[in-house]
């Protein structure tokens, strides 16, 4: 198995993958534009921030698995992977603590204006009278948008600062919020109006693109704090800038719209960076997170090597559209299932899912097939006529 890694990962990743018998190539100089010509005969591609385009997927003649060494997969062309039958897996939850820690760090930095105070002090300006003005976080209300692993981790840490925490999430109900010890907000606007600070923890998706706009920011309190460590595309940047100017919002941002993909590049939006406490998408970049992600990448490859299936696969159909189930109990002999598949093919019945389990002793097995259309009664009769079939039934 050949594995291509195109972003910096923990050194143990390569060592452990080689122990599995894999041939590992690391090339961190590759970009989205140059990756198609370098993918070669790699069976597994591991990326962190590098975009995987349809061109790369089409060029990978041997490619069968793409692993995102992180949680979000918005940098991977899933539609192209689906068409080619390429599995895409991620490493959810492994950077939870790292991102939550940075979110809290940015929250404190925004309240105390640490970045601006440091910049002025380095410039030889002692401005204690200015930077001594801070509201403090104890007793304030933090509104969390998105209550997945990271959102929950931020809530836990905010409670440690004696903050009140309210939350909004599509799946959150009043009862769930109460069980978690959180205040429940039925809408984003309700959360904006209640909160002294807001922290965003949503995945990038079509429905979240530009979700936080002028309407949301205008509902926020004057001088409130806005933290985003999720994805820049969730926020309409011009609307955020206007709210900073008109409402005095303090911001802490780790992500930006159209941010550079690489580890070193020019950053165009200097205006936004100067308006708040900003970092260059380093939320997941701690040694602890890197080691956890390395372990998960190796685990995914090991399971894939043994089973042909990827753990944490994000582009698998979660529910089959097949309406009919054919259950075939058969003797465990060569060609038995082939004869069943031939009968289905001759009647133009497609198999959407298939599972074959061998009974103890190895003499018999049971195969369950999910079908997209109902086979005829005569087809089932023909299957049952095979002496190697114990019994088949249509459910």
Protein Blocks (a to p, Z undefined) as FASTA:
>chain_A
ZZddfbdcdfklmmmmmmnopacdddfkbcfklmmmmnmmafbdcdfklccdfklmmmmm
mbcbdcdebfblklpcfklmmmnopacdddehklmmmmmmmmmmmmmmmmnommmmmmmm
mnopacfklmmpcgbjghpacddehjafklmmmmmmmmmnopacddddfklcfklmmmno
pacdfbfklmmmmpmbdcddddddfklgokacfklmmmpcehiacddfkbfklpcfklmm
mmmmmnopacddfbdehiafblbdcdfklmlmmmmccdehillmcfklmmmmmmmmmmmm
mmmmmnopaehiakbcfbdfbfbdcdddddddehklmmmmmmmmmnopacfbdcddddeh
jlaccdddddfbdcdfklmmmmmmpmkbmbdcdZZ
